[in-house]
Amino acid sequence: MAGAAQTPYTPIRDVVEYELLFDCVHCGLCLEACPTYVLTRAEMDSPRGRIYLMKSLAEGRLELDADAVRHLDLCLGCRGCETACPSGVRYGMLIERARAFVEHSHLRSLAGRIRRRAIGAIFPYPARLRMMLAPLRLAERARLRPAIRGLLPGTLGEWLDLLPPLAPLSGPAASVGRASLPAIGGAGEAPAQRSAGAEARPTKTAAVGADGPAVAVHHGCVARVLAASENLGIERALGAAGYRVVRLEDAPCCGALDLHGGYIERALRFARANVRALKRSGAAAVVSAASGCAAAMAEYGELLKDDAQLTNDVRQVSAMVKDLSQLLLARNFAPARELRCIVTYHDACHLAHGLGIRESPRKLLRSIPGVRLVDLAESDLCCGSAGSYNLTEPAMARDLVRRKADNVIATGADYLVLSNPGCQFQIAAELRRRGAAVKVVHLAEFIAMAAQA
């Protein structure tokens, strides 16, 4: 690794781990893997440009003004550049540390501060999110959601579009997986989204007498409220494969939202609490419906490397993180139900670029009788969800999801399957706006449908 001695400059600001910046050799191979560069063609909106910006800030050659903050804010943190980089630049860590520096050193506009603090105060806490959504849930039961949507201006209306239906339906449509497959869901709407507001209570053990290892399911914060059926789908699929499923009753937010937003201190508190909860669970593995949460937990070892009290526990917990597809394939799980449909698969950013998992979900989908899996162009290009990015940067997020929806529709697929609720909400909202017939389904629910007798 190159060191600071190789440059005439010396860091005067603690922006990032300075020596890591010199891993970047400015080759430019990351450019076409960066969603913001692909759209803007601006060097400072590329990983290479942002690394140069971080270095200039650290060395005092550039002031942290609104323009510099803007270029850092526009980064999605998708880590596509890490996959493309031949030099092993740890860009995800660099952008997280740079954002922490921004939050400590830059005064945002009043509107920007209110928006970010509201996100940070609500989304990591399921009870608060549930309370905030309660009026909308009541309005939806009275069939007033379309009227509310019509009254909301621009960005607020687009935020509402991202929310799946909150009030559970009654009748045949509410019975996930029981109808013939083509009848499930509406345009851009999967079974999970039709009853997302109903938090069914999973049992601690999903398969009585199962002989497999114990697996902890981290229910997350936003997913616990808006994607409860996906958590249940994971538990059912694991139970069907013979695993003993452990529910983490006392696990808080994984900390990913805070890491991406630059709020390191609270992310550390969340991480420590999760490490302790996972150790108490006695599980051999942990899975999450949200790939961003899984990637965050897999990197607790780096995040908590200076915590001497948790050193051994952190290493063990980080090694426990698995994807649902990996666990099912390890048990030779083979769904018996035939699902005659065309499926395409979207690579959630942190699953592909953070955890390096691409083939096992596809292999699992190919194992389902009747499923024809077709390739999705730019399958690993970010859809614009990126945690809370679609709330803080709605214009760029909308441009990205339009590009993603174009590619999805071009496949002619009946279903888009993915492994992250944020991606699901983002892409489904755009497909609904277009009246597209493609249904967006989380991998866990699609596998659960295929496993039903």
Secondary structure, DSSP 4 states (H G I P E B T S, - for coil): ---GGGSS----S-SS-GGGGGG-----TTGGG-HHHHHH--GGGSHHHHHHHHHHHHTTSS---HHHHHHHHT-----HHHHH-TT---HHHHHHHHHHHHHHH----HHHHHHHHHHHHHTT-HHHHHHHHHHHHHHHHTT-HHHHHHHS-HHHHHHHHHSPP-SPP-SGGGSTTTS-GGGSS-TT--HHHHTTT------S-SSTT--SPEEEEE--SHHHHH-HHHHHHHHHHHHHTTPEEEE-TT----SHHHHHHT-HHHHHHHHHHHHHHHHHHT-SEEEES-HHHHHHHHTHHHHTTT-GGGHHHHHHHHHHB--HHHHHHHTT----S---EEEEE---HIIIIIS---HHHHHHHHTSTTEEEE--TTTTS--S-TTTHHHH-HHHHHHHHHHHHHHHHHTT-SEEEES-HHHHHHHHHHHHHHT--PEEEEHHHHHHHHH--
